[in-house]
Amino acid sequence: MEIAPAEGAHPTLLFGVVPEEKSGKNRLHLDFVPDDQAAEVERLLRMGATRADAGQHDVPWVVLADPEGNEFCVLAARPS
């Protein structure tokens, strides 16, 4: 799976499947800053992400996990 901002634009993120299961803490953590946090969270959930508990409490970001259990955050939009 590859995530890109637009056709032919760079940088992109490319995700490869590996046969091993996740066995520890992620070595890379991604934070996404969309224009509309709620809409992006719903879009990602429809694509197979799940809500994750990383020990967060009352915070302005949402922690999700991909289908393999890798956590990432969806932050609130930054003020312009």
PyMOL Python script that loads the backbone (N, CA, C, O; Angstrom):
from pymol import cmd

cmd.read_pdbstr("""\
ATOM      1  N   MET A   1       0.850  -1.166   0.000  1.00  0.00           N
ATOM      2  CA  MET A   1       0.000   0.000   0.000  1.00  0.00           C
ATOM      3  C   MET A   1       0.896   1.228   0.000  1.00  0.00           C
ATOM      4  O   MET A   1       1.903   1.272   0.706  1.00  0.00           O
ATOM      5  N   GLU A   2       0.530   2.206  -0.781  1.00  0.00           N
ATOM      6  CA  GLU A   2       1.298   3.453  -0.845  1.00  0.00           C
ATOM      7  C   GLU A   2       0.363   4.627  -0.591  1.00  0.00           C
ATOM      8  O   GLU A   2      -0.747   4.678  -1.121  1.00  0.00           O
ATOM      9  N   ILE A   3       0.821   5.560   0.219  1.00  0.00           N
ATOM     10  CA  ILE A   3       0.076   6.783   0.495  1.00  0.00           C
ATOM     11  C   ILE A   3       0.829   7.926  -0.160  1.00  0.00           C
ATOM     12  O   ILE A   3       2.022   8.117   0.077  1.00  0.00           O
ATOM     13  N   ALA A   4       0.122   8.683  -0.987  1.00  0.00           N
ATOM     14  CA  ALA A   4       0.741   9.800  -1.690  1.00  0.00           C
ATOM     15  C   ALA A   4      -0.223  10.982  -1.688  1.00  0.00           C
ATOM     16  O   ALA A   4      -1.436  10.777  -1.715  1.00  0.00           O
ATOM     17  N   PRO A   5       0.286  12.217  -1.657  1.00  0.00           N
ATOM     18  CA  PRO A   5      -0.595  13.377  -1.623  1.00  0.00           C
ATOM     19  C   PRO A   5      -1.366  13.594  -2.926  1.00  0.00           C
ATOM     20  O   PRO A   5      -2.504  14.062  -2.888  1.00  0.00           O
ATOM     21  N   ALA A   6      -0.782  13.269  -4.060  1.00  0.00           N
ATOM     22  CA  ALA A   6      -1.447  13.438  -5.360  1.00  0.00           C
ATOM     23  C   ALA A   6      -0.672  12.630  -6.397  1.00  0.00           C
ATOM     24  O   ALA A   6       0.467  12.226  -6.163  1.00  0.00           O
ATOM     25  N   GLU A   7      -1.294  12.405  -7.523  1.00  0.00           N
ATOM     26  CA  GLU A   7      -0.660  11.628  -8.593  1.00  0.00           C
ATOM     27  C   GLU A   7       0.724  12.180  -8.927  1.00  0.00           C
ATOM     28  O   GLU A   7       0.863  13.333  -9.335  1.00  0.00           O
ATOM     29  N   GLY A   8       1.728  11.357  -8.750  1.00  0.00           N
ATOM     30  CA  GLY A   8       3.095  11.730  -9.085  1.00  0.00           C
ATOM     31  C   GLY A   8       3.780  12.628  -8.072  1.00  0.00           C
ATOM     32  O   GLY A   8       4.933  13.006  -8.281  1.00  0.00           O
ATOM     33  N   ALA A   9       3.108  12.984  -6.974  1.00  0.00           N
ATOM     34  CA  ALA A   9       3.712  13.873  -5.985  1.00  0.00           C
ATOM     35  C   ALA A   9       4.560  13.071  -5.015  1.00  0.00           C
ATOM     36  O   ALA A   9       4.335  11.879  -4.807  1.00  0.00           O
ATOM     37  N   HIS A  10       5.541  13.746  -4.424  1.00  0.00           N
ATOM     38  CA  HIS A  10       6.400  13.103  -3.436  1.00  0.00           C
ATOM     39  C   HIS A  10       6.511  14.011  -2.229  1.00  0.00           C
ATOM     40  O   HIS A  10       6.323  15.216  -2.395  1.00  0.00           O
ATOM     41  N   PRO A  11       6.794  13.544  -1.056  1.00  0.00           N
ATOM     42  CA  PRO A  11       7.142  12.163  -0.735  1.00  0.00           C
ATOM     43  C   PRO A  11       5.902  11.291  -0.614  1.00  0.00           C
ATOM     44  O   PRO A  11       4.783  11.791  -0.496  1.00  0.00           O
ATOM     45  N   THR A  12       6.113  10.000  -0.643  1.00  0.00           N
ATOM     46  CA  THR A  12       5.050   9.035  -0.411  1.00  0.00           C
ATOM     47  C   THR A  12       5.480   8.114   0.727  1.00  0.00           C
ATOM     48  O   THR A  12       6.652   8.083   1.102  1.00  0.00           O
ATOM     49  N   LEU A  13       4.537   7.377   1.264  1.00  0.00           N
ATOM     50  CA  LEU A  13       4.839   6.344   2.251  1.00  0.00           C
ATOM     51  C   LEU A  13       4.443   5.019   1.632  1.00  0.00           C
ATOM     52  O   LEU A  13       3.313   4.856   1.170  1.00  0.00           O
ATOM     53  N   LEU A  14       5.361   4.077   1.623  1.00  0.00           N
ATOM     54  CA  LEU A  14       5.102   2.758   1.064  1.00  0.00           C
ATOM     55  C   LEU A  14       5.161   1.742   2.189  1.00  0.00           C
ATOM     56  O   LEU A  14       6.129   1.709   2.949  1.00  0.00           O
ATOM     57  N   PHE A  15       4.141   0.919   2.301  1.00  0.00           N
ATOM     58  CA  PHE A  15       4.056  -0.081   3.356  1.00  0.00           C
ATOM     59  C   PHE A  15       4.161  -1.458   2.732  1.00  0.00           C
ATOM     60  O   PHE A  15       3.428  -1.779   1.797  1.00  0.00           O
ATOM     61  N   GLY A  16       5.068  -2.270   3.244  1.00  0.00           N
ATOM     62  CA  GLY A  16       5.241  -3.626   2.751  1.00  0.00           C
ATOM     63  C   GLY A  16       4.791  -4.634   3.796  1.00  0.00           C
ATOM     64  O   GLY A  16       4.928  -4.410   4.998  1.00  0.00           O
ATOM     65  N   VAL A  17       4.258  -5.735   3.322  1.00  0.00           N
ATOM     66  CA  VAL A  17       3.803  -6.802   4.214  1.00  0.00           C
ATOM     67  C   VAL A  17       4.977  -7.706   4.547  1.00  0.00           C
ATOM     68  O   VAL A  17       5.773  -8.046   3.672  1.00  0.00           O
ATOM     69  N   VAL A  18       5.084  -8.094   5.804  1.00  0.00           N
ATOM     70  CA  VAL A  18       6.114  -9.035   6.237  1.00  0.00           C
ATOM     71  C   VAL A  18       5.420 -10.218   6.902  1.00  0.00           C
ATOM     72  O   VAL A  18       4.323 -10.060   7.438  1.00  0.00           O
ATOM     73  N   PRO A  19       6.031 -11.393   6.881  1.00  0.00           N
ATOM     74  CA  PRO A  19       5.369 -12.562   7.448  1.00  0.00           C
ATOM     75  C   PRO A  19       5.360 -12.594   8.980  1.00  0.00           C
ATOM     76  O   PRO A  19       4.516 -13.269   9.569  1.00  0.00           O
ATOM     77  N   GLU A  20       6.276 -11.882   9.631  1.00  0.00           N
ATOM     78  CA  GLU A  20       6.354 -11.909  11.093  1.00  0.00           C
ATOM     79  C   GLU A  20       5.276 -11.019  11.702  1.00  0.00           C
ATOM     80  O   GLU A  20       4.898  -9.996  11.131  1.00  0.00           O
ATOM     81  N   GLU A  21       4.787 -11.433  12.882  1.00  0.00           N
ATOM     82  CA  GLU A  21       3.847 -10.609  13.618  1.00  0.00           C
ATOM     83  C   GLU A  21       4.603  -9.528  14.371  1.00  0.00           C
ATOM     84  O   GLU A  21       5.796  -9.667  14.638  1.00  0.00           O
ATOM     85  N   LYS A  22       3.911  -8.458  14.709  1.00  0.00           N
ATOM     86  CA  LYS A  22       4.499  -7.412  15.527  1.00  0.00           C
ATOM     87  C   LYS A  22       4.914  -8.029  16.857  1.00  0.00           C
ATOM     88  O   LYS A  22       4.134  -8.755  17.475  1.00  0.00           O
ATOM     89  N   SER A  23       6.144  -7.743  17.306  1.00  0.00           N
ATOM     90  CA  SER A  23       6.628  -8.384  18.527  1.00  0.00           C
ATOM     91  C   SER A  23       7.063  -7.392  19.605  1.00  0.00           C
ATOM     92  O   SER A  23       7.554  -7.807  20.655  1.00  0.00           O
ATOM     93  N   GLY A  24       6.896  -6.121  19.373  1.00  0.00           N
ATOM     94  CA  GLY A  24       7.316  -5.141  20.368  1.00  0.00           C
ATOM     95  C   GLY A  24       6.835  -3.761  19.997  1.00  0.00           C
ATOM     96  O   GLY A  24       5.947  -3.602  19.159  1.00  0.00           O
ATOM     97  N   LYS A  25       7.418  -2.778  20.616  1.00  0.00           N
ATOM     98  CA  LYS A  25       7.059  -1.393  20.367  1.00  0.00           C
ATOM     99  C   LYS A  25       7.481  -0.992  18.951  1.00  0.00           C
ATOM    100  O   LYS A  25       8.515  -1.434  18.449  1.00  0.00           O
ATOM    101  N   ASN A  26       6.666  -0.152  18.321  1.00  0.00           N
ATOM    102  CA  ASN A  26       6.997   0.328  16.979  1.00  0.00           C
ATOM    103  C   ASN A  26       8.296   1.129  17.004  1.00  0.00           C
ATOM    104  O   ASN A  26       8.547   1.899  17.931  1.00  0.00           O
ATOM    105  N   ARG A  27       9.101   0.940  15.990  1.00  0.00           N
ATOM    106  CA  ARG A  27      10.330   1.737  15.886  1.00  0.00           C
ATOM    107  C   ARG A  27      10.062   3.047  15.168  1.00  0.00           C
ATOM    108  O   ARG A  27      10.879   3.966  15.236  1.00  0.00           O
ATOM    109  N   LEU A  28       8.943   3.147  14.490  1.00  0.00           N
ATOM    110  CA  LEU A  28       8.552   4.364  13.788  1.00  0.00           C
ATOM    111  C   LEU A  28       7.117   4.680  14.175  1.00  0.00           C
ATOM    112  O   LEU A  28       6.257   3.800  14.145  1.00  0.00           O
ATOM    113  N   HIS A  29       6.857   5.914  14.535  1.00  0.00           N
ATOM    114  CA  HIS A  29       5.504   6.330  14.910  1.00  0.00           C
ATOM    115  C   HIS A  29       5.099   7.484  14.008  1.00  0.00           C
ATOM    116  O   HIS A  29       5.810   8.485  13.917  1.00  0.00           O
ATOM    117  N   LEU A  30       3.966   7.348  13.346  1.00  0.00           N
ATOM    118  CA  LEU A  30       3.483   8.393  12.451  1.00  0.00           C
ATOM    119  C   LEU A  30       2.379   9.192  13.128  1.00  0.00           C
ATOM    120  O   LEU A  30       1.510   8.627  13.791  1.00  0.00           O
ATOM    121  N   ASP A  31       2.419  10.513  12.955  1.00  0.00           N
ATOM    122  CA  ASP A  31       1.351  11.410  13.371  1.00  0.00           C
ATOM    123  C   ASP A  31       0.825  12.074  12.106  1.00  0.00           C
ATOM    124  O   ASP A  31       1.594  12.650  11.336  1.00  0.00           O
ATOM    125  N   PHE A  32      -0.487  11.994  11.891  1.00  0.00           N
ATOM    126  CA  PHE A  32      -1.114  12.620  10.737  1.00  0.00           C
ATOM    127  C   PHE A  32      -1.873  13.845  11.201  1.00  0.00           C
ATOM    128  O   PHE A  32      -2.507  13.820  12.256  1.00  0.00           O
ATOM    129  N   VAL A  33      -1.816  14.928  10.419  1.00  0.00           N
ATOM    130  CA  VAL A  33      -2.494  16.172  10.763  1.00  0.00           C
ATOM    131  C   VAL A  33      -3.426  16.530   9.603  1.00  0.00           C
ATOM    132  O   VAL A  33      -3.041  17.285   8.710  1.00  0.00           O
ATOM    133  N   PRO A  34      -4.645  15.992   9.610  1.00  0.00           N
ATOM    134  CA  PRO A  34      -5.586  16.279   8.534  1.00  0.00           C
ATOM    135  C   PRO A  34      -6.306  17.613   8.760  1.00  0.00           C
ATOM    136  O   PRO A  34      -6.223  18.191   9.844  1.00  0.00           O
ATOM    137  N   ASP A  35      -7.005  18.091   7.746  1.00  0.00           N
ATOM    138  CA  ASP A  35      -7.818  19.299   7.894  1.00  0.00           C
ATOM    139  C   ASP A  35      -9.017  19.042   8.795  1.00  0.00           C
ATOM    140  O   ASP A  35      -9.443  19.931   9.532  1.00  0.00           O
ATOM    141  N   ASP A  36      -9.566  17.822   8.740  1.00  0.00           N
ATOM    142  CA  ASP A  36     -10.752  17.469   9.523  1.00  0.00           C
ATOM    143  C   ASP A  36     -10.465  16.153  10.250  1.00  0.00           C
ATOM    144  O   ASP A  36     -10.562  15.076   9.662  1.00  0.00           O
ATOM    145  N   GLN A  37     -10.111  16.253  11.537  1.00  0.00           N
ATOM    146  CA  GLN A  37      -9.715  15.075  12.308  1.00  0.00           C
ATOM    147  C   GLN A  37     -10.814  14.020  12.341  1.00  0.00           C
ATOM    148  O   GLN A  37     -10.551  12.848  12.071  1.00  0.00           O
ATOM    149  N   ALA A  38     -12.037  14.416  12.667  1.00  0.00           N
ATOM    150  CA  ALA A  38     -13.128  13.445  12.797  1.00  0.00           C
ATOM    151  C   ALA A  38     -13.385  12.716  11.486  1.00  0.00           C
ATOM    152  O   ALA A  38     -13.572  11.499  11.482  1.00  0.00           O
ATOM    153  N   ALA A  39     -13.398  13.443  10.379  1.00  0.00           N
ATOM    154  CA  ALA A  39     -13.634  12.817   9.075  1.00  0.00           C
ATOM    155  C   ALA A  39     -12.506  11.858   8.720  1.00  0.00           C
ATOM    156  O   ALA A  39     -12.753  10.788   8.164  1.00  0.00           O
ATOM    157  N   GLU A  40     -11.276  12.231   9.036  1.00  0.00           N
ATOM    158  CA  GLU A  40     -10.141  11.358   8.719  1.00  0.00           C
ATOM    159  C   GLU A  40     -10.152  10.099   9.576  1.00  0.00           C
ATOM    160  O   GLU A  40      -9.857   9.011   9.083  1.00  0.00           O
ATOM    161  N   VAL A  41     -10.487  10.238  10.848  1.00  0.00           N
ATOM    162  CA  VAL A  41     -10.580   9.059  11.716  1.00  0.00           C
ATOM    163  C   VAL A  41     -11.634   8.105  11.176  1.00  0.00           C
ATOM    164  O   VAL A  41     -11.390   6.901  11.098  1.00  0.00           O
ATOM    165  N   GLU A  42     -12.790   8.615  10.805  1.00  0.00           N
ATOM    166  CA  GLU A  42     -13.850   7.763  10.261  1.00  0.00           C
ATOM    167  C   GLU A  42     -13.402   7.091   8.963  1.00  0.00           C
ATOM    168  O   GLU A  42     -13.693   5.914   8.747  1.00  0.00           O
ATOM    169  N   ARG A  43     -12.702   7.818   8.101  1.00  0.00           N
ATOM    170  CA  ARG A  43     -12.204   7.255   6.845  1.00  0.00           C
ATOM    171  C   ARG A  43     -11.229   6.113   7.126  1.00  0.00           C
ATOM    172  O   ARG A  43     -11.306   5.058   6.496  1.00  0.00           O
ATOM    173  N   LEU A  44     -10.325   6.320   8.059  1.00  0.00           N
ATOM    174  CA  LEU A  44      -9.337   5.296   8.392  1.00  0.00           C
ATOM    175  C   LEU A  44      -9.987   4.073   9.033  1.00  0.00           C
ATOM    176  O   LEU A  44      -9.576   2.942   8.773  1.00  0.00           O
ATOM    177  N   LEU A  45     -10.996   4.294   9.866  1.00  0.00           N
ATOM    178  CA  LEU A  45     -11.711   3.169  10.471  1.00  0.00           C
ATOM    179  C   LEU A  45     -12.410   2.337   9.393  1.00  0.00           C
ATOM    180  O   LEU A  45     -12.419   1.108   9.466  1.00  0.00           O
ATOM    181  N   ARG A  46     -12.993   3.005   8.396  1.00  0.00           N
ATOM    182  CA  ARG A  46     -13.632   2.280   7.291  1.00  0.00           C
ATOM    183  C   ARG A  46     -12.619   1.477   6.486  1.00  0.00           C
ATOM    184  O   ARG A  46     -12.960   0.452   5.896  1.00  0.00           O
ATOM    185  N   MET A  47     -11.369   1.945   6.461  1.00  0.00           N
ATOM    186  CA  MET A  47     -10.323   1.259   5.698  1.00  0.00           C
ATOM    187  C   MET A  47      -9.677   0.117   6.477  1.00  0.00           C
ATOM    188  O   MET A  47      -8.813  -0.575   5.939  1.00  0.00           O
ATOM    189  N   GLY A  48     -10.077  -0.097   7.734  1.00  0.00           N
ATOM    190  CA  GLY A  48      -9.546  -1.221   8.490  1.00  0.00           C
ATOM    191  C   GLY A  48      -8.762  -0.871   9.736  1.00  0.00           C
ATOM    192  O   GLY A  48      -8.339  -1.770  10.462  1.00  0.00           O
ATOM    193  N   ALA A  49      -8.554   0.420  10.009  1.00  0.00           N
ATOM    194  CA  ALA A  49      -7.887   0.814  11.251  1.00  0.00           C
ATOM    195  C   ALA A  49      -8.820   0.522  12.422  1.00  0.00           C
ATOM    196  O   ALA A  49     -10.033   0.403  12.249  1.00  0.00           O
ATOM    197  N   THR A  50      -8.242   0.408  13.613  1.00  0.00           N
ATOM    198  CA  THR A  50      -9.028   0.235  14.831  1.00  0.00           C
ATOM    199  C   THR A  50      -8.536   1.239  15.863  1.00  0.00           C
ATOM    200  O   THR A  50      -7.395   1.697  15.802  1.00  0.00           O
ATOM    201  N   ARG A  51      -9.400   1.575  16.804  1.00  0.00           N
ATOM    202  CA  ARG A  51      -8.983   2.464  17.895  1.00  0.00           C
ATOM    203  C   ARG A  51      -8.028   1.701  18.796  1.00  0.00           C
ATOM    204  O   ARG A  51      -8.218   0.512  19.051  1.00  0.00           O
ATOM    205  N   ALA A  52      -6.998   2.393  19.277  1.00  0.00           N
ATOM    206  CA  ALA A  52      -5.972   1.750  20.100  1.00  0.00           C
ATOM    207  C   ALA A  52      -5.832   2.490  21.425  1.00  0.00           C
ATOM    208  O   ALA A  52      -6.018   3.705  21.500  1.00  0.00           O
ATOM    209  N   ASP A  53      -5.506   1.745  22.449  1.00  0.00           N
ATOM    210  CA  ASP A  53      -5.257   2.326  23.764  1.00  0.00           C
ATOM    211  C   ASP A  53      -3.759   2.297  24.011  1.00  0.00           C
ATOM    212  O   ASP A  53      -3.174   1.239  24.246  1.00  0.00           O
ATOM    213  N   ALA A  54      -3.149   3.472  23.956  1.00  0.00           N
ATOM    214  CA  ALA A  54      -1.714   3.593  24.217  1.00  0.00           C
ATOM    215  C   ALA A  54      -1.483   4.278  25.559  1.00  0.00           C
ATOM    216  O   ALA A  54      -0.414   4.836  25.804  1.00  0.00           O
ATOM    217  N   GLY A  55      -2.494   4.232  26.428  1.00  0.00           N
ATOM    218  CA  GLY A  55      -2.377   4.864  27.730  1.00  0.00           C
ATOM    219  C   GLY A  55      -2.750   6.328  27.723  1.00  0.00           C
ATOM    220  O   GLY A  55      -2.579   7.019  28.727  1.00  0.00           O
ATOM    221  N   GLN A  56      -3.256   6.807  26.607  1.00  0.00           N
ATOM    222  CA  GLN A  56      -3.647   8.208  26.525  1.00  0.00           C
ATOM    223  C   GLN A  56      -4.920   8.425  27.335  1.00  0.00           C
ATOM    224  O   GLN A  56      -5.720   7.507  27.520  1.00  0.00           O
ATOM    225  N   HIS A  57      -5.089   9.632  27.805  1.00  0.00           N
ATOM    226  CA  HIS A  57      -6.299   9.957  28.561  1.00  0.00           C
ATOM    227  C   HIS A  57      -7.021  11.060  27.817  1.00  0.00           C
ATOM    228  O   HIS A  57      -7.456  10.839  26.687  1.00  0.00           O
ATOM    229  N   ASP A  58      -7.163  12.213  28.387  1.00  0.00           N
ATOM    230  CA  ASP A  58      -7.862  13.321  27.745  1.00  0.00           C
ATOM    231  C   ASP A  58      -6.865  14.101  26.890  1.00  0.00           C
ATOM    232  O   ASP A  58      -6.246  15.058  27.357  1.00  0.00           O
ATOM    233  N   VAL A  59      -6.719  13.682  25.635  1.00  0.00           N
ATOM    234  CA  VAL A  59      -5.753  14.298  24.719  1.00  0.00           C
ATOM    235  C   VAL A  59      -6.468  14.706  23.438  1.00  0.00           C
ATOM    236  O   VAL A  59      -7.516  14.148  23.112  1.00  0.00           O
ATOM    237  N   PRO A  60      -5.912  15.678  22.702  1.00  0.00           N
ATOM    238  CA  PRO A  60      -6.575  16.146  21.481  1.00  0.00           C
ATOM    239  C   PRO A  60      -6.271  15.308  20.238  1.00  0.00           C
ATOM    240  O   PRO A  60      -6.612  15.719  19.129  1.00  0.00           O
ATOM    241  N   TRP A  61      -5.647  14.161  20.395  1.00  0.00           N
ATOM    242  CA  TRP A  61      -5.381  13.298  19.241  1.00  0.00           C
ATOM    243  C   TRP A  61      -6.075  11.960  19.435  1.00  0.00           C
ATOM    244  O   TRP A  61      -6.505  11.613  20.536  1.00  0.00           O
ATOM    245  N   VAL A  62      -6.173  11.214  18.334  1.00  0.00           N
ATOM    246  CA  VAL A  62      -6.808   9.900  18.351  1.00  0.00           C
ATOM    247  C   VAL A  62      -5.746   8.869  17.989  1.00  0.00           C
ATOM    248  O   VAL A  62      -5.055   9.013  16.980  1.00  0.00           O
ATOM    249  N   VAL A  63      -5.616   7.843  18.801  1.00  0.00           N
ATOM    250  CA  VAL A  63      -4.655   6.774  18.530  1.00  0.00           C
ATOM    251  C   VAL A  63      -5.400   5.641  17.825  1.00  0.00           C
ATOM    252  O   VAL A  63      -6.409   5.135  18.317  1.00  0.00           O
ATOM    253  N   LEU A  64      -4.879   5.261  16.668  1.00  0.00           N
ATOM    254  CA  LEU A  64      -5.434   4.163  15.898  1.00  0.00           C
ATOM    255  C   LEU A  64      -4.341   3.134  15.654  1.00  0.00           C
ATOM    256  O   LEU A  64      -3.162   3.399  15.887  1.00  0.00           O
ATOM    257  N   ALA A  65      -4.738   1.973  15.190  1.00  0.00           N
ATOM    258  CA  ALA A  65      -3.773   0.937  14.804  1.00  0.00           C
ATOM    259  C   ALA A  65      -4.160   0.405  13.442  1.00  0.00           C
ATOM    260  O   ALA A  65      -5.343   0.274  13.127  1.00  0.00           O
ATOM    261  N   ASP A  66      -3.159   0.099  12.637  1.00  0.00           N
ATOM    262  CA  ASP A  66      -3.429  -0.525  11.348  1.00  0.00           C
ATOM    263  C   ASP A  66      -3.811  -1.986  11.576  1.00  0.00           C
ATOM    264  O   ASP A  66      -3.751  -2.460  12.711  1.00  0.00           O
ATOM    265  N   PRO A  67      -4.203  -2.708  10.531  1.00  0.00           N
ATOM    266  CA  PRO A  67      -4.629  -4.098  10.726  1.00  0.00           C
ATOM    267  C   PRO A  67      -3.571  -5.012  11.338  1.00  0.00           C
ATOM    268  O   PRO A  67      -3.914  -6.081  11.844  1.00  0.00           O
ATOM    269  N   GLU A  68      -2.304  -4.626  11.307  1.00  0.00           N
ATOM    270  CA  GLU A  68      -1.245  -5.438  11.905  1.00  0.00           C
ATOM    271  C   GLU A  68      -0.891  -4.987  13.319  1.00  0.00           C
ATOM    272  O   GLU A  68       0.019  -5.539  13.936  1.00  0.00           O
ATOM    273  N   GLY A  69      -1.610  -3.979  13.840  1.00  0.00           N
ATOM    274  CA  GLY A  69      -1.385  -3.536  15.210  1.00  0.00           C
ATOM    275  C   GLY A  69      -0.402  -2.399  15.383  1.00  0.00           C
ATOM    276  O   GLY A  69      -0.057  -2.065  16.516  1.00  0.00           O
ATOM    277  N   ASN A  70       0.058  -1.795  14.308  1.00  0.00           N
ATOM    278  CA  ASN A  70       0.997  -0.672  14.398  1.00  0.00           C
ATOM    279  C   ASN A  70       0.225   0.605  14.705  1.00  0.00           C
ATOM    280  O   ASN A  70      -0.650   1.008  13.939  1.00  0.00           O
ATOM    281  N   GLU A  71       0.551   1.243  15.831  1.00  0.00           N
ATOM    282  CA  GLU A  71      -0.166   2.430  16.258  1.00  0.00           C
ATOM    283  C   GLU A  71       0.298   3.666  15.500  1.00  0.00           C
ATOM    284  O   GLU A  71       1.452   3.774  15.087  1.00  0.00           O
ATOM    285  N   PHE A  72      -0.640   4.594  15.330  1.00  0.00           N
ATOM    286  CA  PHE A  72      -0.344   5.910  14.770  1.00  0.00           C
ATOM    287  C   PHE A  72      -1.387   6.870  15.311  1.00  0.00           C
ATOM    288  O   PHE A  72      -2.433   6.446  15.804  1.00  0.00           O
ATOM    289  N   CYS A  73      -1.104   8.166  15.220  1.00  0.00           N
ATOM    290  CA  CYS A  73      -2.010   9.165  15.777  1.00  0.00           C
ATOM    291  C   CYS A  73      -2.572  10.058  14.682  1.00  0.00           C
ATOM    292  O   CYS A  73      -1.914  10.346  13.683  1.00  0.00           O
ATOM    293  N   VAL A  74      -3.805  10.486  14.901  1.00  0.00           N
ATOM    294  CA  VAL A  74      -4.456  11.480  14.044  1.00  0.00           C
ATOM    295  C   VAL A  74      -4.650  12.698  14.920  1.00  0.00           C
ATOM    296  O   VAL A  74      -5.456  12.682  15.850  1.00  0.00           O
ATOM    297  N   LEU A  75      -3.908  13.757  14.623  1.00  0.00           N
ATOM    298  CA  LEU A  75      -3.937  14.962  15.424  1.00  0.00           C
ATOM    299  C   LEU A  75      -5.032  15.898  14.953  1.00  0.00           C
ATOM    300  O   LEU A  75      -5.559  15.740  13.851  1.00  0.00           O
ATOM    301  N   ALA A  76      -5.375  16.865  15.778  1.00  0.00           N
ATOM    302  CA  ALA A  76      -6.323  17.910  15.386  1.00  0.00           C
ATOM    303  C   ALA A  76      -5.620  18.843  14.396  1.00  0.00           C
ATOM    304  O   ALA A  76      -4.400  19.007  14.429  1.00  0.00           O
ATOM    305  N   ALA A  77      -6.411  19.440  13.529  1.00  0.00           N
ATOM    306  CA  ALA A  77      -5.848  20.375  12.548  1.00  0.00           C
ATOM    307  C   ALA A  77      -5.150  21.530  13.255  1.00  0.00           C
ATOM    308  O   ALA A  77      -5.591  21.990  14.308  1.00  0.00           O
ATOM    309  N   ARG A  78      -4.082  21.979  12.673  1.00  0.00           N
ATOM    310  CA  ARG A  78      -3.350  23.117  13.242  1.00  0.00           C
ATOM    311  C   ARG A  78      -4.038  24.410  12.827  1.00  0.00           C
ATOM    312  O   ARG A  78      -4.524  24.525  11.702  1.00  0.00           O
ATOM    313  N   PRO A  79      -4.080  25.382  13.731  1.00  0.00           N
ATOM    314  CA  PRO A  79      -4.694  26.678  13.360  1.00  0.00           C
ATOM    315  C   PRO A  79      -3.908  27.310  12.223  1.00  0.00           C
ATOM    316  O   PRO A  79      -2.684  27.201  12.155  1.00  0.00           O
ATOM    317  N   SER A  80      -4.644  27.980  11.323  1.00  0.00           N
ATOM    318  CA  SER A  80      -3.944  28.617  10.197  1.00  0.00           C
ATOM    319  C   SER A  80      -3.446  29.980  10.533  1.00  0.00           C
ATOM    320  O   SER A  80      -2.838  30.641   9.691  1.00  0.00           O
TER     321      SER A  80
END
""", "prot")
cmd.dss("prot")
cmd.show_as("cartoon", "prot")
cmd.util.cbc("prot")
cmd.orient("prot")
